[in-house]
């Protein structure tokens, strides 16, 4: 029996999907492939330089037809329009979610391009060695101080695109500091020269304790190096990026060094704004504009493509199928590319902070699962870490394999012979990616006939579903399309689940409680109001 709260339009299709899932639970991917030679052609789509192969998911064309009916019953097309019309899709904070505007062209989003131009000036000066420290030295090192969306996006993308070079000038060394304790910033500052270091304080709110604690440590370090030069050091060694200019000014960021973005950009959707300054320092402004262009292509596709061909819609529906109908509530993100090392943590925030919710628009608690548990690692490393569980453990896990189809040698860094060796390593990686998704899907039936008769401990059950996303190449433009694909997929899922993907009230409460805990730890007062466990731990820490 379906719960009462589904609408009349939705109930029949939900019932049909539940019945269909009853059969699908007995399917094995090896049989689905054996029965349909055209499965790849039917269940893959290509757009924006990305091939998405979902033929290794436990579904058929009929499954997708039903899921699209469900999407229509939830008015997905109306919600996509609402997103791009700027309606208040973030209803708990009464504002629109306009991150896609950050990718629009100048005529459509002049205020965005004003800030991009200001960011471009800073990037240009740093790259050309014209931004000077307060003793007149060129900047050699830039430290991004931020956390969550003010760290993960720029970190992920600048690491991924490090093979690319700015169109001119010299890229500084980039460093990222996010952890609230001093374990990242202290050793880093020990190694850096204050005279040649620029600190970028990135924080949408400019109130995040983690970031302010690190920024204050950096300021104290600079003050020690340049006593009595407070004004000059703030002017020459600090840039701020925020949606809160008042707080930036209060903290001491010089107005000329303030880059702005807007409340309508969620932190985890902000890498396209001036929060992307480290990315622009990595690839130059031209590369940054290519990143935006790739995302813009995906925006257009998401807006215009019919549901059956729409990549974010397809990925969202596949997730909903796995989670709500096949009870597969874990997903591994497996990039087969060392450059995408930080992509899993980036997605962890994007997906789990967005859709880790359990209350619907009308305030009722959901009685179905929403966001799955997501984790990941560079695929070839994960093979030596947690693939054992994927192959022979007891948990069903859906996997996203991400790989570049083509190897593009880094600009002029390698000799001919070395290029060939790196191209061979790329083929080796690709081979592993394809082999693993095949074995996970088909199990023992992926193996030659003479290896079928194995003891139980050597058998592979298979039937672990996966999607493979193959990029033409890993370039700024394609990374832009890939990230925008996941952003929109998250939105599609939120519509199907009836939740708001653009707030994060759970995280906000954690910040409040942590703030209250600081004086308790410092003074030992207020222990009586705490639970026994926390009281015991505070006492132990204070002793
Ligand atoms: O983790 C909660 C959060 O609010 C994220 O949404 C955000 O990306 C991060 O903190 C950092 O916030 P801010 O950019 O305001 O410092």
Boltz pocket constraint, residues with backbone or C-beta under 6 A from the ligand:
constraints:
  - pocket:
      binder: B
      contacts: [[A, 147], [A, 148], [A, 149], [A, 150], [A, 202], [A, 203], [A, 204], [A, 205], [A, 206], [A, 207], [A, 208], [A, 211], [A, 267], [A, 268], [A, 353], [A, 504], [A, 507], [A, 508]]
      max_distance: 6.0
